Amino acid sequence: MALLEAYSSFQDYVVTKPSPCVAQVAINRSERHNAFTERMWKDFGRLFDQISHDPEVKVVILSGIGKHFTVGLDLEEAISGTDTFNGVSNGADPARKAKHIRRYIGEFQHAVSAVERCEKPVICLLHGLSYGIAIDIASCADIRICSSDAKFAVKEVDVGLAADLGTLSRLPKIVGNLSWVKHVSLTAREFGAQEALYQGFVSETATGKDAALQIALEIAKSLASKSPVAVQSTKEILNHARDYSVVESLRYTTVWNSGALQTKDVPEAIEAWREKRKAGFAKL
């Protein structure tokens, strides 16, 4: 697979091109089981913001190098306090300290949410241990695939806090089972691939990481062959529909498609169907 040079500055990620118009982003800190440092999550947001506006990319696959997707945050860095409380003295006024922490959490949330904001569909390939921030990130993705050895956990309560990067906000809407979400979030218990599939957290499982990657790649190739206007519009409208009423969503769709329907992709798709050929669509 060819490396995408435009993303070579991101030290903790390897970005390759496994297929035309498909980017694979691999978390690259396997010696620490891909545990996230402050630099990693800040770069994560920047990387996905860059991909979002890259016309050469139509679809993204997100995975981890090594055995595990990610075991969560790097607890050694967190314990040192060099990230969250940097620049805040122990004797600081509580209101000022709270504002600093609030800003930090907001920046962290914004970085993780870059997957959801990304205009391109993101397929998240979960494998091995997928703890903590793994659930936050995966919950932002559009499609989730996992290997049969994947082990998940909303681990935050075990380190003394409530998950604050998106899991508690998104996971209930993904699976539609608040009792189950509360069960795994309050207990921090581990659950496996089959339970994730049963609850609707993932849409498909495969035996082993390589097999799961092949599934993700086939989906990505299919999406990349379609109109980018249609694909990106569908993601946008579905994300809006999740958070708004049917009436509001229909209104939003009307306004959105009043512009999107003017694309040349519609007549090209119809003509290709008539002529029994593969449609060709311009980059977006």
Disulfide bonds with the S-S distance in Angstrom:
none
